[in-house]
Amino acid sequence: MGAGRLCAFGFAAAALFSTFSEAARKLPIEKIRLPPGFHISLFADEVPDAREMALAPDGTVFVGSMMGNVYALRDRNHDGRADEVIIVARGLRSPNGVAYRGGALYVAEISRIWRYDGILEHLKQPRKPVLVTNRLPKDAWHGWKFIAFSPDGWLYVPVGAPCNVCVRSDERYASILRMRPDGSGTQVFARGVRNTVGFDWSPGGELWFTDNGRDLLGDDSPPDELNRAPRAGLHFGFPFCHGGTVSDPEFGRSRPCSEFERPALTLAPHAAALGMRFYQGSMFPADFRGSILIAEHGSWNRSHKIGYRVMRVRLEGGKPVSYEPFAEGWLEGEKAWGRPVDVLVLPDGSLLVSDDQAGAVYRITYTGK
C-alpha cells in the first residue's frame, strides 16, 4: 500500500472515529435497566464495530471487529474508563476473534489466525505477525470467529455453517475445532454447531457455548441454544435437529433428534446469543458467582424484535435453573440504538459489554446503592 493510500486511509479512519465518538457521547446509557445496586458507564467509545474482547494481565483489553481493525483499550489511571484507544492491526478480513496467551495476541480472520508476539511492549508498533494457520475455510457466511484458549492450553476455533441450513462434506463446517497454539494438531472437538460466536469454560473445566438457530422456520422457532460439551466428540444436531426437539423439514428425516445432544438450555428464538462468560468475580453479589452472562445481539428476522440485551443464567448443580434479563434497554419498541456482542469480566469484578452498533464498550459495576 502506497503512502498516499495510507494517508487517505488515515483520514478516513479519523473521520470514522469522529463519527463514532460523537455518537458515543450521545448514547442514552441512562436507559439501560439493571438490577438494584448496579450501574453502567462508558468504558470506551471510538471502537467502531466492537466485537470479541480479550484481557491481558496488565489490564489491557483487546477488541476485535468486523470492519478490519483490532483495538487495544487501556485504563492507565484506573478510573473505570479507557484513556487510550490504540489500533494494533488494520485491514484484516473480519478479525472478530481475539485471544491473549503467553505475551502474544492471537487474532482470527475468516480463514487465518495470526499471532502478535510481545504485543504489550509494542502496542503502537506491533511486530510482524506470525501466521498460526491459513487453512480455515474462506466462506464469509458465518465465517467470523470467536476464539479462546481452554484451561489446558488448546486454542478453540469455530467454523460456522456456510449457509442457513445445509450439509457439507468437509467435517470442519458447523463445528468447533481445537488446535495447539502453533496451529498444529487441529481436530474437531464438537459437531453439529451451526454458528457459535461465544464460549467459555466452567470452573470445573467444561466447555459451554452459545449457538444461533436456523432461520425461516417462523418467529418463534427454533430457539437459540446454550450448550455444554464436557468431552470431545459430541454432536449437537445441526442441520438435522434444532434446539433439541425441532426436526429440520429438509434434513431431519435422515437423523432423528434423539441421536444428538440436547441443549443445556434453550434461549429466546432468533435473539442471536453471542458472547458468554462465567462470572467468577467478587464485585457482584455472591449469588452471581458461577452464573453465566450472555450477550444477545438481537433479532433481525422476527416480526417483533427481541434480544439486544445481556441475560443471566443461574446454575444449580451444574444445570441451568433460570434465564432472565440482567441488562436491557438497547431496544426501544422496534428500534435499537445498540447491540451487545460480548461480555468480559475484569479483575476487579466489573463487567465489560461490547456494542458493535454504537462502537462502544460499557462497564457495569455494583455498589449496592
C-alpha positions in Angstrom: 0.0 0.0 0.0 1.5 3.3 -1.0 2.0 6.4 1.2 -0.9 8.2 -0.5 -3.3 5.3 0.2 -2.1 5.1 3.8 -2.7 8.8 4.2 -6.1 8.5 2.7 -6.9 5.6 5.0 -5.7 7.6 7.9 -8.1 10.5 7.1 -11.0 8.1 6.5 -10.3 6.4 9.8 -10.1 9.7 11.6 -13.4 10.7 10.1 -15.0 7.4 11.1 -13.6 7.7 14.6 -15.0 11.2 14.8 -18.5 9.9 13.8 -18.4 7.1 16.3 -17.1 9.4 19.1 -19.9 11.9 18.5 -22.4 9.0 18.5 -21.0 7.5 21.7 -21.2 10.8 23.5 -24.9 10.9 22.8 -25.5 7.2 23.8 -28.5 7.1 26.2 -27.0 4.7 28.6 -29.2 6.0 31.3 -32.0 4.0 29.6 -30.2 0.7 30.4 -32.2 -1.2 33.1 -30.1 -3.2 35.6 -30.9 -4.9 38.9 -30.8 -2.6 42.0 -27.3 -1.6 43.1 -25.8 -2.0 39.6 -24.6 0.9 37.4 -23.4 1.2 33.8 -20.9 3.7 32.3 -18.9 4.1 29.1 -15.6 2.3 29.3 -14.6 3.4 25.8 -16.0 4.9 22.6 -14.2 5.3 19.3 -14.2 1.5 19.0 -16.1 1.0 15.7 -17.9 -2.3 15.4 -16.6 -3.6 18.8 -16.9 -7.4 18.9 -15.0 -10.0 20.9 -12.9 -8.9 23.8 -9.8 -10.4 25.5 -7.9 -9.4 28.6 -4.1 -9.2 29.1 -2.5 -9.5 32.6 -1.8 -5.8 32.8 -5.4 -4.9 32.2 -5.2 -4.1 28.5 -8.4 -5.0 26.8 -8.2 -6.2 23.2 -11.2 -5.8 20.9 -11.8 -7.4 17.6 -14.2 -6.0 14.9 -15.8 -7.0 11.6 -14.5 -3.8 9.9 -10.8 -4.8 9.7 -9.3 -3.3 12.8 -8.2 -4.7 16.1 -8.0 -2.3 19.1 -6.3 -2.1 22.5 -8.0 -0.3 25.3 -6.0 1.0 28.3 -7.3 2.5 31.5 -4.0 3.8 32.7 -5.3 5.9 35.6 -7.7 3.2 36.8 -10.8 5.4 36.8 -13.0 2.9 35.1 -12.7 4.5 31.7 -10.2 3.7 28.9 -8.0 6.8 28.4 -6.2 5.2 25.4 -7.6 3.5 22.3 -4.9 2.1 20.1 -5.3 0.4 16.7 -3.0 -2.6 16.8 -4.0 -4.1 13.4 -5.7 -2.8 10.3 -7.1 -4.0 7.1 -7.8 -7.6 8.1 -10.8 -9.7 6.9 -13.4 -9.6 9.7 -11.0 -10.0 12.6 -13.8 -10.7 15.1 -11.8 -13.1 17.2 -9.1 -12.1 19.7 -7.3 -14.1 22.5 -4.3 -13.5 24.7 -1.8 -16.1 25.8 1.9 -16.0 26.8 2.6 -12.4 25.9 1.0 -12.8 22.5 -2.2 -11.6 20.9 -4.0 -14.1 18.7 -6.3 -12.6 16.0 -8.7 -14.7 13.9 -9.7 -13.6 10.4 -12.2 -15.7 8.5 -9.6 -18.1 7.1 -6.4 -17.3 9.0 -5.2 -16.9 12.6 -2.2 -14.6 13.4 0.0 -14.2 16.5 1.4 -10.9 17.5 4.3 -11.6 19.9 5.3 -9.2 22.6 2.2 -7.2 22.0 2.1 -5.3 25.3 5.6 -3.9 24.7 4.8 -3.0 21.1 1.1 -1.8 21.1 1.7 1.2 18.9 4.1 -0.5 16.5 3.4 -4.3 16.7 5.9 -6.7 15.4 5.2 -8.5 12.1 2.6 -11.1 13.0 3.3 -14.8 12.8 0.9 -17.0 10.8 -0.6 -19.6 13.0 -2.8 -21.1 10.3 -4.2 -20.2 6.9 -6.1 -23.4 6.4 -9.6 -22.5 7.6 -12.5 -22.3 5.2 -12.8 -19.0 3.4 -16.6 -18.7 3.4 -17.9 -15.3 4.7 -21.3 -16.7 5.7 -20.9 -17.5 9.4 -17.1 -17.3 8.8 -16.1 -14.8 11.5 -14.5 -16.4 14.5 -14.7 -16.2 18.3 -11.6 -17.8 19.7 -10.4 -18.6 23.2 -7.8 -20.8 25.0 -9.0 -23.6 27.2 -7.6 -24.1 30.7 -5.3 -26.9 29.3 -3.9 -24.6 26.6 -5.7 -25.6 23.4 -6.9 -22.8 21.1 -10.6 -23.3 20.3 -11.8 -22.1 16.9 -15.4 -22.4 15.5 -16.2 -22.8 11.8 -19.9 -21.9 11.2 -22.1 -23.4 8.6 -21.7 -21.6 5.3 -25.4 -21.3 4.8 -28.7 -21.0 6.7 -29.1 -24.8 6.7 -27.1 -27.3 4.6 -24.8 -30.4 4.7 -21.2 -30.2 3.6 -18.7 -33.0 3.2 -15.9 -31.0 4.9 -16.3 -32.0 8.5 -14.9 -28.7 9.7 -18.1 -26.9 8.8 -20.7 -26.5 11.6 -18.1 -27.4 14.2 -15.8 -26.2 17.0 -12.2 -27.0 16.2 -9.2 -27.0 18.6 -5.5 -26.7 17.9 -2.3 -26.2 19.6 -1.1 -22.6 20.0 1.2 -23.0 17.0 -1.7 -24.2 14.8 -0.7 -27.9 14.8 -2.8 -30.9 15.8 -6.1 -29.4 14.6 -9.0 -31.6 15.4 -12.8 -31.4 15.5 -13.9 -31.1 19.1 -17.7 -30.7 18.6 -20.0 -31.2 15.6 -23.5 -30.1 14.7 -22.8 -26.5 15.8 -24.4 -24.1 13.3 -22.8 -20.8 14.4 -21.3 -20.2 17.8 -19.8 -16.8 18.5 -19.2 -17.2 22.2 -18.0 -19.9 24.6 -16.3 -20.2 28.0 -15.2 -22.9 30.4 -17.0 -23.6 33.7 -15.0 -23.6 36.9 -14.8 -27.3 36.6 -13.2 -27.1 33.1 -16.2 -27.9 30.9 -16.8 -26.1 27.6 -20.2 -24.2 27.4 -21.2 -22.3 24.2 -24.0 -20.4 22.6 -25.4 -21.4 19.2 -27.6 -19.5 16.8 -30.6 -21.4 15.4 -31.5 -21.6 11.8 -33.8 -19.0 10.1 -37.0 -19.3 8.1 -39.0 -21.6 10.4 -41.1 -18.8 11.9 -40.8 -16.1 14.5 -40.6 -18.5 17.5 -38.7 -21.5 16.1 -36.1 -22.7 16.6 -34.6 -21.4 19.8 -31.1 -20.3 20.2 -29.1 -22.7 22.4 -26.8 -22.8 25.4 -24.8 -26.0 25.1 -22.5 -27.9 27.4 -19.7 -30.1 26.0 -17.9 -32.0 28.8 -15.9 -34.0 26.3 -14.8 -34.2 22.7 -16.8 -36.0 20.0 -20.4 -34.8 20.8 -22.9 -33.8 18.1 -25.3 -31.0 18.8 -27.8 -31.7 16.0 -27.3 -29.2 13.1 -28.6 -29.5 10.4 -30.8 -32.4 11.3 -32.3 -31.1 14.6 -32.6 -27.6 16.1 -33.0 -26.7 19.8 -33.0 -30.3 20.8 -36.6 -31.0 19.6 -37.2 -29.3 16.2 -36.6 -31.7 13.4 -35.4 -29.9 10.3 -38.0 -30.1 7.5 -35.4 -30.9 4.9 -32.7 -32.9 6.7 -34.5 -34.2 9.8 -35.9 -37.3 8.2 -32.5 -38.9 7.9 -31.5 -38.5 11.5 -33.9 -38.0 14.5 -33.4 -35.6 17.3 -32.9 -38.4 19.7 -29.4 -39.1 18.2 -28.0 -35.8 19.4 -27.0 -33.8 22.5 -29.8 -31.7 23.7 -29.1 -28.1 24.8 -28.3 -27.4 28.4 -30.9 -24.6 28.0 -33.0 -23.3 25.1 -32.7 -19.5 24.7 -35.0 -16.9 23.0 -35.6 -17.7 19.3 -33.5 -15.6 16.9 -32.1 -13.4 19.7 -28.6 -14.0 18.4 -26.9 -15.2 21.6 -23.2 -14.4 21.2 -20.5 -13.8 23.8 -20.8 -15.5 27.2 -18.8 -15.8 30.3 -19.0 -17.5 33.7 -19.0 -14.8 36.3 -16.1 -15.5 38.8 -15.6 -12.0 40.1 -16.0 -10.7 43.6 -17.7 -7.3 42.9 -21.2 -8.5 42.2 -23.4 -10.1 44.9 -22.3 -13.5 46.0 -25.2 -15.3 44.2 -23.8 -14.1 40.9 -20.7 -16.2 41.2 -20.9 -19.1 38.8 -23.7 -17.6 36.8 -23.4 -17.3 33.0 -23.8 -13.9 31.4 -24.8 -13.9 27.7 -24.8 -11.0 25.2 -27.8 -11.3 22.9 -27.1 -9.3 19.8 -30.7 -9.1 18.8 -33.0 -10.4 16.1 -33.2 -9.2 12.5 -35.7 -11.8 11.2 -38.7 -11.7 13.5 -42.0 -9.7 13.2 -41.2 -8.2 16.5 -37.6 -7.8 17.6 -36.2 -9.4 20.7 -32.7 -9.6 22.3 -30.5 -6.5 22.3 -29.7 -7.3 26.0 -27.4 -9.2 28.4 -29.0 -12.2 30.0 -28.1 -14.1 33.2 -28.4 -17.9 33.5 -28.3 -19.2 37.1 -26.9 -22.7 37.7 -27.5 -25.2 40.4 -25.6 -28.4 40.5 -24.1 -27.5 37.1 -27.6 -27.2 35.5 -29.4 -24.0 34.4 -32.4 -23.2 36.6 -33.2 -19.7 35.3 -32.8 -17.4 32.3 -33.5 -13.7 33.0 -32.6 -10.2 31.8 -29.6 -8.6 33.5 -29.1 -5.5 31.4 -31.7 -4.3 28.8 -32.8 -1.1 27.2 -30.8 -1.0 24.0 -34.1 -1.9 22.2 -36.9 0.6 22.4 -40.0 -0.7 20.7 -38.8 -1.9 17.3 -35.7 0.4 17.2 -32.4 -0.4 18.7 -29.6 2.1 19.5 -27.1 -0.6 20.5 -26.4 -4.3 20.0 -24.4 -6.2 22.7 -21.8 -8.6 21.3 -19.5 -9.9 24.1 -19.0 -9.7 27.8 -15.8 -9.8 29.8 -15.1 -9.9 33.5 -12.3 -7.6 34.7 -10.0 -8.4 37.6 -12.0 -6.0 39.9 -15.2 -8.0 39.2 -16.8 -5.4 37.0 -18.3 -6.5 33.6 -17.5 -5.1 30.2 -20.0 -5.3 27.4 -19.1 -4.6 23.7 -21.6 -3.0 21.3 -20.8 -3.1 17.6 -23.7 -0.9 16.6 -22.7 2.0 18.9 -18.9 1.4 18.5 -18.6 1.3 22.3 -17.6 -0.7 25.3 -19.6 -0.3 28.5 -18.6 -1.1 32.1 -21.1 -2.5 34.6 -20.3 -2.2 38.3 -22.1 -3.0 41.6 -22.1 -0.7 44.6 -25.3 -1.9 46.3 -26.7 1.7 46.2 
